[in-house]
C-alpha cells in the first residue's frame, strides 16, 4: 500500500510540476519536469544554487548535466517562475518565491534564507540617472555568527 501511495503522490507532484511549467509558457520536457519537481514538488519555497540543484538531481537518479541545470534555471527566471539573487559577483542563488522580499545570507554556511519583510522599511532611494528607472531593489543582509 505504501508503494501505491508513494506512486500516486509522485504522479501528483509530477503533474503539479508540469502544470507550473505550462502556466509559464514553458514546454514540460523530461528534464524541466525533473528539476521543477525538486524545486516545487513539496510546495515549499527553495533557495538553490545551480550546483546544489545539480547534486540533488544526481541523488534522485535523474541524468541532467550541470550546463542543463544552469540553462533551465535561467529559463525559469525568464519565464517568471523564479528569481535570481546575486549574493556577490560570483554567487547566484535561485529563489522559487518571486514576490519582492529581503534575504539573509549566512556567510559562514553559504546559505540564503528569506528575511522578514514586515521589519524592513526603505524610506528613500537615490534618484536614478536621467533616462533610467529603478526596476527592482534587492536587499540581502549578510550575517556572520558572533
C-alpha positions in Angstrom: 0.0 0.0 0.0 2.8 2.5 0.8 4.3 2.0 -2.6 1.0 2.7 -4.2 0.6 5.9 -2.2 4.1 6.9 -3.0 3.5 6.3 -6.7 0.2 8.3 -6.6 1.9 11.1 -4.7 4.8 11.2 -7.1 2.3 11.3 -10.0 0.6 14.3 -8.4 3.9 16.0 -7.8 5.0 15.4 -11.4 1.6 16.7 -12.7 1.9 19.8 -10.4 5.4 20.5 -11.7 4.4 20.1 -15.4 1.4 22.5 -14.8 3.8 25.0 -13.1 5.9 25.0 -16.3 2.9 25.1 -18.7 1.3 28.1 -16.9 4.5 30.0 -17.5 4.5 29.0 -21.2 7.3 26.5 -20.9 7.2 23.1 -22.6 7.3 20.4 -19.8 10.3 18.4 -21.1 11.5 15.4 -19.0 14.5 17.4 -17.7 12.5 20.5 -16.9 9.8 18.5 -15.1 12.5 16.6 -13.1 14.1 19.9 -12.0 10.7 21.5 -11.3 9.8 18.6 -9.1 12.9 19.0 -7.0 12.2 22.8 -6.7 8.4 22.9 -6.0 7.3 19.3 -5.7 6.5 19.6 -2.0 5.0 23.1 -2.2 7.8 24.7 -0.2 9.9 27.6 -1.4 13.6 27.0 -2.2 16.8 28.9 -2.5 19.2 26.9 -4.6 22.4 27.3 -6.4 22.8 25.5 -9.8 25.4 23.3 -8.1 23.1 22.3 -5.2 20.2 21.6 -7.6 22.6 19.5 -9.8 23.7 17.5 -6.8 20.0 16.9 -5.8 19.3 15.8 -9.4 22.1 13.3 -9.3 20.9 11.9 -6.0 17.5 11.4 -7.5 18.9 9.3 -10.2 18.0 11.8 -13.0 20.6 12.3 -15.7 21.0 16.0 -16.3 24.2 17.9 -17.0 25.3 20.9 -14.9 25.0 23.1 -18.1 21.4 22.0 -18.5 20.7 22.9 -14.9 22.1 26.4 -15.4 20.2 26.9 -18.7 17.0 25.6 -17.1 17.3 27.9 -14.1 17.8 30.8 -16.4 14.7 29.8 -18.5 12.7 29.5 -15.3 13.8 33.0 -14.3 13.0 34.5 -17.7 9.5 32.8 -17.5 8.9 34.4 -14.1 8.9 31.2 -12.2 11.9 32.0 -10.1 14.2 35.0 -9.4 17.9 35.1 -9.3 19.5 36.6 -6.2 23.1 37.7 -6.5 25.0 37.4 -3.3 28.3 38.7 -4.6 29.8 38.9 -8.0 30.4 35.2 -8.3 27.5 33.5 -6.5 23.9 33.3 -7.6 21.0 31.8 -5.8 17.7 31.0 -7.4 14.5 31.6 -5.4 11.2 30.0 -6.1 9.4 32.8 -4.2 9.1 35.5 -6.8 7.5 38.4 -4.8 9.7 41.2 -3.6 11.2 40.2 -0.2 14.5 40.6 1.6 17.0 37.8 2.2 19.6 36.8 4.8 22.8 35.4 3.5 24.5 33.3 6.2 28.2 33.8 5.3 29.6 31.0 7.5 27.2 28.5 5.8 26.9 29.9 2.3 23.1 29.7 2.7 20.3 32.1 1.6 17.0 32.3 3.5 14.1 34.7 3.5 14.2 37.6 5.9 11.1 39.1 7.5 9.8 41.7 5.1 7.5 43.3 7.5 10.5 44.5 9.5 12.1 46.3 6.5 11.4 49.9 5.7 13.0 51.6 2.8 12.3 55.3 3.2 14.3 56.9 0.4 16.0 55.7 -2.7 18.5 57.8 -4.7 17.1 59.4 -7.8 18.1 57.3 -10.8 20.2 58.9 -13.6 18.2 60.7 -16.3 16.6 58.3 -18.8 16.5 55.4 -16.4 14.2 54.0 -13.8 14.7 51.7 -10.9 13.4 48.3 -11.9 14.0 46.4 -8.6 15.6 46.8 -5.3 17.3 43.7 -3.9 18.0 43.5 -0.1 20.5 40.9 1.0 21.6 41.1 4.7 24.9 39.3 5.2 25.1 37.5 8.5 28.1 36.2 10.4 27.9 34.3 13.7 29.2 36.4 16.6 
